[in-house]
C-alpha cells in the first residue's frame, strides 16, 4: 500500500519485470496503509529465509503450521526440509519487541495448482490465536484487509506489521484480484501475507499475496496497485489433510512407526489408521489397522523391505473428518551385526595371538553370503587375553553401524565393558564404556545384546545369578555415546530361577519392534522349557513359559541355539542345532508368533557322519540382505583348517542345508578363534 501523507505502504509480493508484466517474487509487501497496533493481528507471520536471502510474510493457521506462498521457497520446488535455514516469527507486531515466538521451519508442503505452501514449525506456537481459513467464496466488491511485513512507501525494512483496506475485484479458480483502497499497495516482503475479513470477532483469511504491481512502494516507479491473491476458500479438504502432519518412519526392526499432529480445529476424538501396499490407500475395512486416541501408531510384525502407505482419518462427534495426506515407509532389513552399514549382517571373530595379543576380524556380508575374513585391529602383545572376555555385537549408539562389544574380566569382581565402533569401513576406534568397580562376579553373568526398548539402539541385558536360586536382569540401555549404567528390570526372587540352568538369546519373537529375552531352562533328565520375557519401553516383562518338552526329549549339551527371522515374516524365530551320537545334526525351528514362540519342529537333518556338533560353532544373521536370517556354521577339520558354511533362510522358515562360504586352507587354529553371536 502506498503511503502518501498519512498512510504507509504495506509490502506484498510481486515485482514488475522489465517487460511490464505482473510477476510473483518471494519477497514483496503492502504500502499506503498504517502500522498495526501492538497485540493486533498476531496470526500474521514474518518468514526469514537464510541469512538475509529473502523475507516473506505468512499466516498462522494452526499452532504447528503457517501458510505462505511457495514462491518464497524457489529452492524447494518439491517441498521437504527448507534448503536454507528458515525462521518464522509469529505474534510479534513490532519485530524489535519480545512478544510472540520465533520458530524454525522444518518442512514445506507446496500446493500444486496455485502459489501456496504450508510451513511446518519445529514447535507449536502457544498464546497466539491462529486465523481461520475462509469457507465461503469472496464476492466482488467485498471489503478485506491486507497485512504484511514488507516495504512501505517510505521504508525499506520496516520494524512493524502494516495493514491496509482493500476490495475484492474478481475471483478465478485459484486466484483473487484485489485493489487497495486509496494508496494501499503490496510491496516486497509482503509475499504470502493475508487478505482477510473479520466475521463475528474472528479473522477469516481469503487469500495470500501472490503477485503485485507494487505501485507506490519505496524504490518503485510503477503506479498500478492491483494485487493477485492465492485463493484459500476452495482448497477442498487439502488444508485439513495436511494439518494432520502424518509421517511414517521405519522402526529399528519389523515395522513402521506413524506419528501425526492433532489439529485443534478438527476436534477429533480419535483417529482411524489405514495401511496398504498400494499407494492410494483405499479407506476400506480391509485396510483398517486400528483406531487410536493419540497421535502415534506402530505397525509391526512386517517382513523386511516391504513398502507400506498410510492415511489416518479423524473421528469427530459429527462424523469422520478429511483423511490425512499419504505417508509411506519401507520396512528395514533387520540386522544384528552390520558393521559397515550396507544392510547385510557381517560375522565378527576374535583370534588369540601369543602372548595375549587379540586380533579382530569381520566376515562381511554380500549378495552371496559371508565373504573371507578381513583383519580390523590387533591389540599388540600383553594387552588382551581372549578367554577373559565375553563378546557381543550390536548398534549401541544407534548410528546405523553395528558395534563390537566386550566385557573384560580383571579379577576381583572388576569387569569393564569396551567397544569398537562400526563405520562405513568396518570396526574402528576402541573405548571403555563401563566399569563395575569391584561389584560384579564374572562367573554369575550371561550378557545378551538386543534392542529391548525399541528405540533403535542396542541394549545389553545381563542375566545375573545370585545364591539360593535367584536371577535378576540388569539392563544396560544403549545411548548416543554408548551404554547407560545397569538397572534391574526383573527379579525372580529366591528359589525361582537358577541362572546356570538356563541359556538366553534375544530376538523380536512377537514382532512388536522390541527385542525379547528367550531362555531355555534345563530341569534335568533331558527336560527343557522355553521362557520369553517380552521387551518393553522400560525393559522386560516377567519370563513366561512357552512350552516344555518333558523328560528324555532334549539334551541341552547337544544343542546350540541361535535367533533369527528365518522366514522373513517380521518375527524372530528360535533355531536349535541338535547333534546326535552318530555325528549328524538336525535343525529345529521354534517359530515366533504374535502370541509367543511355538514348539520346536524339525526342519532337516544331515546324514550320519556328516557333522560333529562338538567341532562347530553357529552364528545367525541376514548375511545376503534378502530379509531372511541365515545361519553361519564354522567347522573345525583340525590342523588349522576351518570352513564356514552358509545355511540360507527359506520362505518356509527353514534353511537350506548349507553351502561352503570360506575355507581357511590352514592358518586358523580352532582353539585360538572365537566367532561372536
C-alpha positions as CSV (number, residue, x, y, z in Angstrom):
1,X,0.0,0.0,0.0
2,X,1.4,3.3,-0.9
3,X,1.8,5.8,1.9
4,X,1.3,9.5,0.9
5,X,0.7,11.9,3.6
6,X,-0.9,9.9,6.4
7,X,-0.7,6.4,5.0
8,X,2.0,3.8,4.9
9,X,2.9,1.4,2.1
10,X,2.3,-2.2,3.0
11,X,4.8,-4.5,1.1
12,X,3.4,-7.6,-0.7
13,X,4.9,-9.9,-3.1
14,X,5.4,-9.4,-6.8
15,X,7.8,-7.5,-8.8
16,X,7.3,-5.8,-12.2
17,X,9.5,-7.4,-14.7
18,X,11.2,-5.3,-17.4
19,X,8.6,-6.5,-19.8
20,X,6.0,-4.8,-17.7
21,X,4.1,-8.0,-16.7
22,X,2.7,-8.8,-13.3
23,X,5.1,-11.4,-11.8
24,X,5.5,-13.0,-8.4
25,X,8.6,-12.7,-6.3
26,X,9.0,-14.3,-2.9
27,X,9.5,-11.1,-1.1
28,X,7.0,-8.2,-1.5
29,X,4.7,-6.3,0.9
30,X,2.0,-3.6,1.4
31,X,2.2,0.3,1.2
32,X,-0.2,3.1,1.9
33,X,-1.7,1.5,4.9
34,X,-1.0,2.1,8.6
35,X,1.1,0.4,11.3
36,X,-0.7,-2.3,13.3
37,X,-1.3,-1.6,16.9
38,X,0.6,-3.7,19.5
39,X,-1.0,-7.1,20.1
40,X,-3.2,-7.0,17.0
41,X,-3.2,-9.4,14.1
42,X,-0.8,-11.7,15.9
43,X,-1.5,-14.5,13.4
44,X,0.5,-12.7,10.7
45,X,3.9,-14.2,10.4
46,X,7.3,-12.9,9.3
47,X,9.4,-15.5,7.4
48,X,13.2,-15.1,7.1
49,X,14.9,-17.4,4.6
50,X,18.6,-17.9,5.0
51,X,21.0,-15.2,6.3
52,X,19.3,-12.2,4.6
53,X,18.4,-14.1,1.4
54,X,14.8,-13.1,1.4
55,X,11.8,-12.3,3.7
56,X,8.2,-13.1,3.2
57,X,5.0,-12.9,5.2
58,X,2.6,-15.6,6.1
59,X,-0.4,-16.5,8.4
60,X,-0.6,-18.9,11.3
61,X,-3.5,-21.3,10.6
62,X,-2.7,-23.9,13.3
63,X,-0.2,-23.9,16.2
64,X,2.1,-26.1,14.1
65,X,1.6,-24.5,10.7
66,X,2.0,-21.3,8.7
67,X,0.5,-20.7,5.3
68,X,2.5,-18.7,2.8
69,X,3.3,-18.7,-1.0
70,X,5.6,-21.3,-2.4
71,X,7.4,-18.7,-4.4
72,X,9.1,-17.8,-1.1
73,X,11.0,-21.0,-1.4
74,X,12.2,-21.4,-5.0
75,X,14.9,-23.8,-3.9
76,X,12.2,-26.2,-2.6
77,X,10.0,-26.8,-5.7
78,X,9.1,-30.3,-4.4
79,X,8.8,-29.2,-0.7
80,X,10.6,-31.0,2.1
81,X,13.1,-29.6,4.5
82,X,13.9,-26.0,3.7
83,X,17.0,-25.7,1.6
84,X,18.2,-22.8,3.7
85,X,17.7,-22.3,7.4
86,X,14.3,-20.5,7.9
87,X,13.0,-18.6,10.9
88,X,9.3,-17.8,11.4
89,X,8.2,-15.0,13.7
90,X,4.6,-15.1,15.0
91,X,2.7,-12.9,17.4
92,X,5.2,-10.0,17.2
93,X,3.7,-6.8,15.8
94,X,6.9,-5.0,16.3
95,X,9.9,-7.1,15.2
96,X,12.2,-5.3,17.7
97,X,9.9,-6.4,20.5
98,X,9.9,-9.7,22.5
99,X,6.2,-10.8,22.2
100,X,5.3,-13.9,20.4
101,X,7.7,-16.6,19.3
102,X,10.4,-17.3,16.8
103,X,10.4,-20.8,15.5
104,X,12.4,-22.8,12.9
105,X,10.7,-24.1,9.8
106,X,11.2,-27.8,9.4
107,X,9.1,-28.9,6.4
108,X,7.4,-27.4,3.4
109,X,4.4,-28.7,1.6
110,X,3.6,-26.9,-1.7
111,X,0.1,-26.9,-3.3
112,X,0.3,-28.0,-7.0
113,X,-2.5,-25.8,-8.5
114,X,-1.6,-22.4,-7.0
115,X,1.1,-20.4,-5.4
116,X,0.6,-21.8,-1.9
117,X,2.7,-23.7,0.6
118,X,2.4,-24.9,4.2
119,X,5.3,-24.4,6.5
120,X,5.6,-26.8,9.4
121,X,7.1,-25.3,12.6
122,X,9.6,-27.1,14.8
123,X,7.5,-26.5,17.9
124,X,3.9,-25.3,18.3
125,X,3.2,-21.7,18.8
126,X,1.2,-21.1,22.0
127,X,-0.5,-18.0,23.1
128,X,-1.3,-16.8,19.6
129,X,-4.8,-17.5,18.1
130,X,-4.5,-18.8,14.6
131,X,-6.5,-17.3,11.8
132,X,-9.4,-19.3,10.3
133,X,-9.3,-20.1,6.6
134,X,-12.4,-18.9,4.8
135,X,-15.0,-21.4,3.7
136,X,-17.2,-19.1,1.7
137,X,-16.2,-17.5,-1.6
138,X,-15.4,-13.8,-1.6
139,X,-17.8,-11.5,-3.5
140,X,-16.8,-8.8,-5.9
141,X,-16.8,-5.5,-4.0
142,X,-16.3,-7.2,-0.6
143,X,-14.1,-5.3,1.8
144,X,-11.0,-7.0,3.1
145,X,-7.8,-6.1,4.9
146,X,-4.3,-6.7,3.7
147,X,-1.3,-7.3,6.0
148,X,2.4,-7.9,5.7
149,X,5.9,-7.1,6.9
150,X,7.3,-5.8,3.6
151,X,8.4,-2.4,2.4
152,X,6.2,0.7,2.8
153,X,6.1,3.9,0.7
154,X,9.0,5.3,2.7
155,X,10.8,2.4,4.5
156,X,12.9,-0.4,3.0
157,X,12.8,-2.6,6.1
158,X,10.0,-1.5,8.4
159,X,10.0,-2.8,12.0
160,X,6.3,-3.1,12.4
161,X,3.5,-5.0,10.7
162,X,1.5,-2.9,8.2
163,X,-2.2,-3.3,7.3
164,X,-4.5,-1.6,4.8
165,X,-8.0,-1.8,3.4
166,X,-8.9,-3.2,0.0
167,X,-11.7,-4.5,-2.0
168,X,-12.1,-7.8,-4.0
169,X,-12.4,-7.0,-7.7
170,X,-12.9,-10.6,-9.0
171,X,-12.3,-14.3,-8.3
172,X,-10.9,-17.0,-10.5
173,X,-10.5,-20.7,-9.7
174,X,-7.2,-20.3,-7.8
175,X,-6.7,-16.6,-7.5
176,X,-8.4,-13.4,-6.4
177,X,-7.9,-9.9,-7.8
178,X,-7.7,-7.3,-5.0
179,X,-7.3,-3.5,-5.2
180,X,-6.2,-1.5,-2.2
181,X,-8.3,1.5,-1.2
182,X,-6.7,4.9,-1.5
183,X,-3.0,4.4,-1.9
184,X,-2.8,0.9,-0.4
185,X,-0.5,-1.4,-2.3
186,X,1.5,-4.6,-1.7
187,X,5.3,-4.5,-1.7
188,X,8.4,-6.7,-1.5
189,X,8.4,-8.6,1.8
190,X,4.6,-8.9,2.0
191,X,4.6,-12.0,-0.2
192,X,2.4,-14.7,1.5
193,X,0.7,-12.2,3.8
194,X,-3.0,-12.5,4.2
195,X,-6.1,-10.8,2.8
196,X,-8.7,-11.4,5.4
197,X,-12.2,-10.5,6.6
198,X,-13.5,-10.1,10.1
199,X,-16.6,-12.1,11.0
200,X,-18.1,-12.2,14.5
201,X,-14.7,-11.3,16.1
202,X,-12.9,-14.0,14.0
203,X,-10.4,-13.4,11.2
204,X,-11.0,-15.4,8.1
205,X,-8.2,-15.5,5.5
206,X,-9.4,-15.3,1.9
207,X,-6.1,-15.3,0.1
208,X,-2.4,-14.8,0.3
209,X,-0.4,-12.1,-1.5
210,X,1.0,-13.9,-4.6
211,X,1.8,-11.0,-7.0
212,X,1.6,-7.2,-7.1
213,X,2.4,-4.3,-9.3
214,X,3.9,-2.6,-6.2
215,X,2.6,0.9,-7.1
216,X,3.7,3.4,-4.5
217,X,6.2,1.1,-2.9
218,X,9.6,2.7,-2.0
219,X,12.1,2.2,-4.8
220,X,9.4,1.6,-7.4
221,X,8.1,3.9,-10.2
222,X,5.0,1.8,-11.1
223,X,1.6,3.3,-10.3
224,X,-0.6,0.3,-10.7
225,X,-1.6,-1.3,-7.4
226,X,-3.7,-4.4,-8.3
227,X,-2.8,-7.5,-6.2
228,X,-3.2,-11.1,-7.1
229,X,-4.0,-13.4,-4.2
230,X,-3.8,-17.1,-4.0
231,X,-7.3,-18.2,-3.2
232,X,-8.0,-20.2,0.0
233,X,-11.7,-20.8,0.4
234,X,-11.8,-23.7,-2.2
235,X,-9.0,-26.0,-1.1
236,X,-11.4,-28.9,-0.8
237,X,-10.0,-30.5,2.3
238,X,-6.4,-30.2,1.3
239,X,-5.5,-28.0,4.2
240,X,-7.2,-30.2,6.8
241,X,-5.4,-33.3,5.4
242,X,-2.0,-31.6,5.6
243,X,-2.5,-30.1,9.0
244,X,-2.6,-33.7,10.4
245,X,1.0,-33.9,9.5
246,X,1.2,-37.7,9.1
247,X,4.7,-39.1,9.0
248,X,5.8,-42.7,8.6
249,X,9.3,-44.0,9.6
250,X,10.8,-47.5,9.8
251,X,11.2,-49.0,13.3
252,X,14.5,-50.4,14.1
253,X,13.1,-53.8,13.1
254,X,10.0,-55.5,11.8
255,X,7.7,-52.5,11.4
256,X,6.9,-48.8,10.8
257,X,6.0,-46.0,13.2
258,X,3.3,-43.5,12.4
259,X,3.1,-40.1,14.0
260,X,0.8,-37.2,13.5
261,X,-0.5,-34.0,15.0
262,X,-3.9,-33.4,16.5
263,X,-5.0,-30.1,15.0
264,X,-7.4,-28.3,17.5
265,X,-9.6,-27.2,14.6
266,X,-10.5,-30.8,13.8
267,X,-11.9,-31.5,17.3
268,X,-11.0,-35.2,16.8
269,X,-11.8,-37.7,19.5
270,X,-9.7,-40.4,17.8
271,X,-8.1,-41.5,14.5
272,X,-8.6,-44.5,12.3
273,X,-5.4,-45.8,10.9
274,X,-5.4,-47.3,7.4
275,X,-2.4,-49.0,5.7
276,X,-2.0,-50.6,2.3
277,X,0.7,-51.9,-0.1
278,X,-0.8,-49.7,-2.8
279,X,0.0,-46.0,-2.9
280,X,-3.7,-44.9,-3.0
281,X,-4.6,-46.5,0.4
282,X,-8.3,-47.1,-0.1
283,X,-10.3,-46.3,3.0
284,X,-11.9,-49.7,3.2
285,X,-12.3,-52.1,6.2
286,X,-9.7,-54.5,4.8
287,X,-7.1,-51.7,5.2
288,X,-8.1,-50.6,8.7
289,X,-5.2,-51.3,11.0
290,X,-6.8,-49.9,14.2
291,X,-8.3,-46.9,15.9
292,X,-6.3,-44.9,18.5
293,X,-6.9,-41.8,20.6
294,X,-3.4,-40.3,20.3
295,X,-1.1,-39.3,17.5
296,X,1.1,-42.5,17.4
297,X,0.7,-46.0,15.9
298,X,3.2,-48.8,15.5
299,X,2.5,-51.1,12.5
300,X,4.6,-54.2,13.5
301,X,5.3,-57.8,12.5
302,X,6.2,-56.8,8.9
303,X,8.6,-58.5,6.6
304,X,11.7,-56.6,5.7
305,X,11.8,-54.5,2.5
306,X,8.0,-54.1,2.2
307,X,6.8,-50.7,1.3
308,X,3.7,-49.5,3.1
309,X,1.5,-46.5,2.6
310,X,-0.7,-44.9,5.3
311,X,-3.5,-42.5,5.9
312,X,-5.3,-41.6,9.1
313,X,-8.9,-40.3,9.4
314,X,-10.0,-38.1,12.3
315,X,-13.1,-39.3,14.1
316,X,-15.3,-36.4,15.4
317,X,-18.6,-36.1,17.1
318,X,-20.2,-35.3,13.8
319,X,-18.6,-38.0,11.8
320,X,-15.3,-38.6,10.0
321,X,-13.1,-35.7,9.0
322,X,-11.0,-35.4,5.9
323,X,-8.3,-38.2,5.6
324,X,-4.7,-37.2,6.1
325,X,-2.2,-36.9,3.3
326,X,-0.5,-40.2,2.5
327,X,2.8,-41.1,4.2
328,X,5.0,-44.1,3.2
329,X,7.8,-46.1,4.7
330,X,9.9,-49.1,3.8
331,X,10.4,-51.8,6.5
332,X,14.1,-52.1,7.4
333,X,16.1,-55.2,6.9
334,X,16.8,-56.2,10.5
335,X,20.5,-56.6,11.0
336,X,22.3,-57.6,14.2
337,X,25.9,-57.3,13.2
338,X,26.1,-55.0,10.1
339,X,29.3,-53.2,11.0
340,X,29.7,-51.3,7.7
341,X,26.1,-50.3,7.3
342,X,25.4,-51.9,3.9
343,X,22.2,-53.6,5.0
344,X,23.7,-57.1,5.4
345,X,24.9,-58.7,8.6
346,X,28.6,-59.5,9.0
347,X,30.3,-62.0,11.2
348,X,32.8,-60.8,13.8
349,X,35.6,-63.0,15.2
350,X,38.5,-62.6,17.5
351,X,41.8,-64.5,17.3
352,X,44.3,-65.0,20.1
353,X,47.9,-64.5,19.1
354,X,50.6,-65.1,21.6
355,X,51.2,-63.6,24.0
356,X,47.8,-62.0,24.9
357,X,47.6,-60.3,21.5
358,X,44.0,-60.2,20.2
359,X,43.1,-59.7,16.6
360,X,39.6,-58.7,15.4
361,X,38.2,-59.8,12.1
362,X,35.0,-59.4,10.2
363,X,33.5,-61.7,7.5
364,X,31.5,-59.1,5.6
365,X,28.1,-60.0,4.2
366,X,27.4,-59.9,0.5
367,X,24.7,-60.8,-2.0
368,X,26.2,-64.4,-2.0
369,X,26.6,-64.6,1.8
370,X,29.6,-64.2,4.1
371,X,33.0,-63.3,2.5
372,X,36.5,-64.1,3.6
373,X,37.7,-62.5,6.9
374,X,39.3,-59.1,6.9
375,X,41.6,-58.1,9.8
376,X,40.3,-54.9,11.6
377,X,42.6,-54.5,14.6
378,X,45.2,-56.1,16.7
379,X,45.9,-55.2,20.3
380,X,49.6,-56.0,20.4
381,X,51.4,-58.3,22.9
382,X,50.3,-58.5,26.5
383,X,47.2,-56.4,26.1
384,X,44.2,-58.8,25.9
385,X,43.5,-62.4,26.9
386,X,40.8,-63.7,24.7
387,X,39.4,-66.1,27.3
388,X,39.0,-63.3,29.8
389,X,36.2,-61.6,27.8
390,X,32.6,-62.1,26.8
391,X,31.8,-60.7,23.4
392,X,28.7,-59.0,21.9
393,X,27.5,-57.4,18.6
394,X,25.0,-54.5,18.5
395,X,24.4,-50.9,17.4
396,X,24.8,-49.4,20.9
397,X,24.8,-45.8,19.8
398,X,22.1,-46.1,17.1
399,X,24.2,-44.7,14.3
400,X,23.3,-47.4,11.8
401,X,26.5,-49.3,12.1
402,X,26.8,-52.3,14.4
403,X,29.5,-52.2,17.1
404,X,31.6,-54.9,18.7
405,X,31.5,-55.0,22.5
406,X,33.4,-57.0,25.1
407,X,33.1,-57.4,28.8
408,X,36.6,-58.0,30.2
409,X,37.3,-59.7,33.5
410,X,40.2,-58.2,35.5
411,X,39.5,-60.4,38.5
412,X,38.3,-59.5,42.0
413,X,34.8,-58.7,40.7
414,X,36.3,-56.0,38.4
415,X,34.7,-56.0,34.9
416,X,34.9,-53.4,32.2
417,X,33.0,-53.0,29.0
418,X,34.8,-52.0,25.9
419,X,33.5,-51.2,22.4
420,X,34.9,-50.9,18.9
421,X,32.6,-48.7,16.8
422,X,31.1,-49.7,13.5
423,X,31.8,-47.4,10.5
424,X,31.5,-47.5,6.7
425,X,34.8,-49.2,6.6
426,X,34.0,-51.6,9.4
427,X,35.2,-51.7,13.0
428,X,37.4,-48.9,14.4
429,X,38.3,-47.0,17.5
430,X,38.1,-48.8,20.9
431,X,36.8,-47.2,24.0
432,X,35.9,-48.1,27.6
433,X,32.2,-47.5,28.4
434,X,31.6,-49.1,31.9
435,X,33.5,-50.2,35.0
436,X,31.9,-52.5,37.6
437,X,34.2,-51.0,40.2
438,X,34.5,-54.3,42.0
439,X,30.8,-55.2,42.2
440,X,30.3,-58.0,39.6
441,X,31.2,-61.6,39.9
442,X,32.4,-62.7,36.4
443,X,31.0,-66.3,36.7
444,X,27.5,-65.2,37.6
445,X,26.6,-63.2,34.5
446,X,25.5,-64.0,31.0
447,X,25.4,-61.0,28.7
448,X,22.8,-60.7,25.9
449,X,22.5,-57.9,23.3
450,X,19.2,-56.7,21.9
451,X,17.1,-53.5,21.4
452,X,14.8,-54.3,24.3
453,X,13.0,-50.9,24.4
454,X,12.7,-50.4,20.7
455,X,14.5,-47.1,20.5
456,X,16.8,-48.1,17.7
457,X,19.9,-48.6,19.9
458,X,21.1,-51.9,21.1
459,X,20.9,-52.6,24.8
460,X,22.6,-55.3,26.9
461,X,20.8,-57.5,29.4
462,X,22.9,-59.3,32.0
463,X,21.2,-62.3,33.4
464,X,22.9,-62.4,36.8
465,X,22.7,-65.3,39.2
466,X,22.6,-65.0,43.0
467,X,22.7,-67.6,45.7
468,X,19.6,-69.5,46.6
469,X,18.2,-69.9,43.1
470,X,17.7,-66.2,42.3
471,X,18.3,-64.4,39.0
472,X,18.0,-60.8,38.1
473,X,18.0,-59.0,34.7
474,X,20.3,-56.0,34.7
475,X,19.7,-53.7,31.7
476,X,22.4,-51.5,30.2
477,X,20.4,-49.2,27.8
478,X,22.1,-48.0,24.7
479,X,22.5,-44.3,24.3
480,X,24.0,-41.9,21.7
481,X,27.5,-42.3,23.2
482,X,27.4,-45.9,24.3
483,X,25.5,-47.5,27.2
484,X,23.9,-46.4,30.5
485,X,24.8,-47.9,33.9
486,X,22.8,-51.0,34.5
487,X,19.4,-51.1,36.3
488,X,17.4,-54.1,37.4
489,X,14.4,-54.8,35.2
490,X,13.4,-58.3,36.6
491,X,14.0,-60.2,39.8
492,X,13.0,-63.9,40.0
493,X,13.1,-64.0,43.8
494,X,14.8,-66.7,45.7
495,X,14.4,-70.4,44.7
496,X,12.7,-69.5,41.4
497,X,15.4,-69.4,38.8
498,X,18.9,-70.9,38.8
499,X,20.9,-68.9,36.3
500,X,23.4,-71.7,35.4
501,X,20.4,-73.9,34.4
502,X,19.4,-71.5,31.6
503,X,20.8,-70.1,28.3
504,X,19.5,-66.9,26.9
505,X,19.2,-65.5,23.4
506,X,17.5,-62.3,22.2
507,X,15.1,-61.5,19.3
508,X,11.8,-59.8,18.5
509,X,9.7,-63.0,18.8
510,X,6.3,-61.3,18.8
511,X,7.2,-58.8,16.1
512,X,6.3,-55.7,18.1
513,X,9.6,-53.9,17.2
514,X,11.3,-54.6,20.6
515,X,13.7,-57.5,21.3
516,X,12.7,-60.1,23.8
517,X,14.7,-62.4,26.0
518,X,14.3,-66.1,25.4
519,X,15.7,-68.5,27.9
520,X,15.9,-72.3,27.6
521,X,15.7,-73.7,31.1
522,X,17.2,-77.1,31.9
523,X,15.1,-79.1,34.5
524,X,17.4,-82.1,34.3
525,X,16.7,-85.5,32.8
526,X,16.7,-84.0,29.3
527,X,13.7,-81.9,30.1
528,X,13.8,-78.3,29.0
529,X,11.3,-75.4,28.8
530,X,11.4,-72.2,26.7
531,X,10.6,-69.0,28.5
532,X,10.2,-65.5,26.9
533,X,10.5,-62.1,28.7
534,X,9.0,-59.5,26.3
535,X,10.8,-56.3,25.7
536,X,9.1,-53.1,26.9
537,X,9.8,-49.4,27.0
538,X,11.2,-49.9,30.5
539,X,13.0,-53.2,29.9
540,X,11.4,-56.6,30.2
541,X,8.3,-58.4,31.4
542,X,8.5,-61.4,33.7
543,X,9.6,-64.5,31.7
544,X,6.6,-66.6,30.6
545,X,6.8,-70.3,29.7
546,X,6.1,-71.0,26.1
547,X,6.4,-74.8,26.2
548,X,8.2,-77.7,28.0
549,X,9.5,-80.9,26.4
550,X,9.0,-83.3,29.2
551,X,11.8,-85.8,30.3
552,X,14.0,-87.6,27.8
553,X,13.3,-85.2,24.9
554,X,16.1,-82.6,24.6
555,X,19.7,-82.7,25.8
556,X,20.9,-79.1,26.2
557,X,24.6,-80.2,26.0
558,X,23.9,-81.5,22.5
559,X,22.2,-78.3,21.2
560,X,23.2,-74.8,20.1
561,X,20.7,-72.0,20.0
562,X,20.5,-69.0,17.6
563,X,17.8,-66.5,16.9
564,X,16.8,-65.1,13.6
565,X,13.8,-64.3,11.3
566,X,14.4,-67.3,9.0
567,X,11.2,-67.0,7.0
568,X,11.2,-63.2,6.8
569,X,7.7,-62.7,8.3
570,X,8.7,-59.9,10.7
571,X,9.0,-62.1,13.8
572,X,12.2,-63.7,15.2
573,X,12.3,-67.5,15.4
574,X,14.5,-69.7,17.7
575,X,16.7,-72.2,15.9
576,X,18.2,-75.2,17.7
577,X,21.0,-77.1,16.0
578,X,21.0,-80.6,17.6
579,X,23.8,-83.1,17.5
580,X,23.3,-86.8,17.6
581,X,25.7,-89.6,18.6
582,X,26.2,-90.8,15.0
583,X,27.7,-87.4,14.1
584,X,24.7,-85.9,12.3
585,X,22.9,-82.7,13.1
586,X,19.3,-81.6,12.7
587,X,17.8,-78.1,12.5
588,X,14.8,-77.5,14.8
589,X,12.9,-74.1,14.5
590,X,10.5,-72.7,17.1
591,X,8.5,-70.1,15.1
592,X,7.8,-66.7,16.6
593,X,4.2,-65.6,16.6
594,X,2.1,-62.7,17.9
595,X,1.1,-64.9,20.9
596,X,4.5,-66.4,21.7
597,X,7.0,-68.9,20.4
598,X,5.8,-72.2,19.1
599,X,7.4,-75.6,20.0
600,X,10.5,-76.9,18.1
601,X,9.8,-78.5,14.8
602,X,12.5,-80.5,12.9
603,X,13.2,-78.9,9.5
604,X,16.0,-81.1,8.2
605,X,18.9,-83.3,9.3
606,X,22.2,-84.2,7.9
607,X,23.4,-87.7,7.0
608,X,25.2,-89.7,9.8
609,X,28.9,-88.9,10.0
610,X,28.5,-85.6,8.2
611,X,28.7,-83.1,11.0
612,X,30.0,-83.4,14.6
613,X,28.4,-80.8,16.8
614,X,31.4,-80.5,19.0
615,X,33.6,-79.3,16.1
616,X,31.3,-76.5,15.2
617,X,30.1,-73.0,16.2
618,X,27.0,-71.3,14.8
619,X,26.0,-67.6,14.4
620,X,22.9,-66.1,12.8
621,X,22.3,-63.0,10.6
622,X,20.9,-61.8,7.3
623,X,24.2,-62.2,5.5
624,X,22.9,-61.7,2.0
625,X,20.4,-58.9,2.9
626,X,17.3,-60.7,1.5
627,X,15.2,-60.0,4.6
628,X,15.6,-63.6,5.9
629,X,18.1,-64.6,8.5
630,X,20.7,-67.2,7.7
631,X,22.9,-69.4,9.9
632,X,26.7,-69.4,9.6
633,X,28.3,-72.7,10.7
634,X,32.1,-72.8,11.3
635,X,33.5,-76.3,11.3
636,X,36.9,-77.5,12.6
637,X,38.7,-80.0,10.4
638,X,41.8,-79.9,12.5
639,X,45.4,-78.7,11.9
640,X,44.3,-75.1,11.5
641,X,41.8,-76.0,8.8
642,X,38.4,-74.3,9.2
643,X,35.4,-73.9,6.9
644,X,32.4,-71.6,7.1
645,X,29.1,-72.9,5.7
646,X,26.2,-70.6,5.0
647,X,22.7,-72.0,5.7
648,X,20.3,-69.6,3.9
649,X,16.9,-68.8,5.3
650,X,14.0,-70.0,3.3
651,X,10.4,-68.7,3.0
652,X,9.1,-71.8,4.9
653,X,11.1,-70.8,8.0
654,X,13.8,-73.4,7.4
655,X,17.2,-73.0,6.0
656,X,18.9,-74.9,3.2
657,X,21.5,-77.5,4.1
658,X,24.4,-75.1,3.6
659,X,27.0,-74.2,1.1
660,X,30.6,-73.5,1.7
661,X,31.4,-69.8,2.0
662,X,35.0,-69.8,3.1
663,X,37.9,-72.2,3.6
664,X,40.8,-71.2,5.8
665,X,43.2,-73.6,4.0
666,X,45.2,-73.7,7.2
667,X,46.4,-71.0,9.4
668,X,43.4,-70.7,11.7
669,X,43.8,-72.7,14.9
670,X,40.3,-73.6,16.2
671,X,41.2,-73.2,19.9
672,X,42.5,-69.7,19.2
673,X,39.4,-68.4,17.4
674,X,36.0,-67.3,18.8
675,X,33.1,-66.4,16.5
676,X,30.7,-63.9,18.0
677,X,26.9,-64.4,18.0
